[in-house]
């Protein structure tokens, strides 16, 4: 039988080897990040910002929002396409879909070549990842073994395919990851004005974080909500003043058209995409927009509403005395809902599932070992489903586009859904209990 010291030594050895493996694995991939793969091309999303910024600098401002025809993600003709190709990007460019104000830093970046800009953005994103890891380490400060925690958090982040996918594409989701960590930090510390400013920024960039505003409104964090609204208004007015009202009319019409589209491709991991893959014959390899039927629309609205309603009912069960201690679980539940409920939720956003797992751990390991034989293996398997990355072209080539392929393609969505289930289970279980904190093997109810 293993003694306590032997168990401790074994745990340290396993975690150290795991961290070393993840670091080596990550840096090997990082060295090859510029090589094209069937899944991603280096800077494939950054080119959208870079091209739109070039068009603005050249006075071709109305060309940045290109009509969607046969492919949601790319632009294969016109001034936008020609500008991207002249930058040295060797494939068909992706489209720009965000508010004009977010082009401001990229207008400065166009002073450099696209290849140099892509490397600069990669460097910035890597520093952001380090900042996120340190923030997550801070979030777990009430748990023991700081060095082991840092190693585990590093391993969780660096072994996750969506993170590397975001780094390779040059995606803004890495910044959103950091901003959501800051929102959690400031809201936890009751610095609602700062949390509201950061929430307003990401809502202006991507409207689906509105669900966080609804949560904070429900929890009567009115200062946070008001600051968020004022930030959104300030950014919109600044954008209009800087780029003109006509361009924003084009942008708003563009958003309306985008809201009617459905995408079944592998990179979309929302509830809608999961249903589309299972119940339609659309290819997982193509990003062609789909006009959904009335029956499908009703089905997805029912399922989406069911997820949101379930989270709401779980929030109602949390008592005032346990609200502070269960706040990590509440925030995590809203975060996971933000990932799976929008019509389109790209795979690189699922980098944020690491934050949810860490927030769940901050509560769970203070009340451990509640159902450890079920919860811990289930969480590990779910994380593996998100981190897992098949070659989708080979998958289709070997197994066709039957249910096996569709299910494997939907692993990130399914893994995230299981983590949400675990999150809600813990909320329900502990919402009416006087949570005790485990310290030195004894439970305190302070």
Buried (B, 14 or more C-beta within 10 A) or exposed (E): EEEEEEEEEEEBEEBEEBBEEBBEBBEEBBEEBBEEEEBBBBBBBBBBBBBBBBBBBEEBBEBBBBEBEEBBBBBEEEBBBBBBBEBEBEEBBBBBBBBBBBBBEBBEBBEEEBBEBBBBBBEEBEEBBEBBBBBBBEBBEEBEBEEBBBBBBBBBBBBBBBBBBBBBBBBBBBBBBBBBBBBBBBBBEEBBBBBBBBBBBBBBBBBBBBBBBBBBBBBEBEBBBBBBBBBBEEBBEBBBEEBEEEBBEBBEEBBEEBEEBBBBBBBBBBBBBBBBBEBBEBBBBBBBBBEBEEEBEEBBEEBBEEBBEBBBEBBEBBEEEBEEBBBBBBBBBBBBBBBBBBBBBBBBBBBBBBBBBBBBBBBBBBBBEBBEEEBBEBBEEBBEBBBEBBEBEEBBEEEEBEEEBBEBBBBBBBBBBBBBBBBBBBBBEBBEEEBEEBEEEEEEEE
